[in-house]
């Protein structure tokens, strides 16, 4: 009969830094290939010194718009639209 072998694993918890283990699925076989054209464009934008922002119109002053409402509201019937398509 074989003798039981004793193993000393007391040093398992003696580590300098804890190891963090991924909790997500990570990269899966057959995963969709990255969009390299998009990645290149994003890198190009990130490396620019000055980023061009398109002209954006100013937001309306909502307090001023609220003051233009008629006293009795819009008087819309059920299903009626102020701006028909």
C-alpha positions in Angstrom: 0.0 0.0 0.0 1.3 3.5 -0.9 2.1 5.9 1.8 0.3 9.2 2.1 2.5 12.0 1.0 2.3 15.2 3.0 2.6 18.5 1.1 3.3 21.8 2.7 1.5 24.6 1.0 1.8 27.2 3.7 3.7 29.6 1.4 0.8 29.9 -1.1 -0.6 33.0 0.7 2.9 34.6 1.1 2.8 36.9 -2.0 4.0 40.5 -2.4 1.1 41.7 -4.5 -2.3 40.2 -5.1 -3.0 39.1 -8.6 -6.2 40.5 -10.3 -8.1 38.0 -12.4 -10.3 39.1 -15.3 -14.0 38.7 -14.7 -15.1 39.2 -18.3 -15.0 36.8 -21.2 -11.9 38.4 -22.6 -11.0 37.8 -26.2 -13.1 34.9 -27.6 -12.1 32.7 -30.6 -14.0 33.8 -33.7 -14.5 37.4 -32.3 -15.2 40.1 -34.8 -12.1 41.7 -36.2 -11.5 45.3 -35.1 -12.3 48.2 -37.5 -8.8 49.3 -38.3 -9.9 52.2 -40.4 -11.8 53.6 -37.5 -8.9 52.9 -35.1 -6.5 54.7 -37.5 -8.9 57.7 -37.7 -9.3 57.9 -33.9 -5.5 57.8 -33.5 -5.1 60.6 -36.1 -7.6 62.7 -34.2 -5.9 62.0 -30.9 -2.5 63.0 -32.2 -3.7 66.4 -33.5 -2.5 69.5 -31.8 -5.7 71.5 -32.5 -9.0 69.8 -33.0 -11.5 71.5 -35.4 -15.0 71.6 -34.0 -17.9 72.4 -36.4 -20.0 75.5 -35.9 -22.8 74.6 -33.5 -25.8 76.9 -33.2 -26.5 78.5 -29.9 -29.3 76.9 -27.8 -32.5 78.9 -27.5 -33.2 80.8 -24.3 -35.9 78.6 -22.8 -37.2 81.3 -20.5 -37.7 83.6 -23.4 -39.5 80.9 -25.4 -41.8 80.1 -22.4 -42.8 83.8 -22.3 -44.0 83.6 -25.9 -46.6 81.0 -25.1 -50.2 82.1 -25.4 -52.1 82.7 -22.1 -54.5 79.9 -22.7 -51.9 77.4 -24.0 -51.7 76.1 -27.5 -55.4 75.1 -27.7 -54.5 71.8 -29.4 -57.1 69.1 -29.8 -56.5 65.4 -29.1 -54.0 64.1 -31.6 -53.4 67.6 -33.1 -49.8 68.7 -33.7 -48.5 72.2 -33.7 -46.0 71.4 -36.4 -47.5 68.9 -38.8 -45.1 66.9 -40.8 
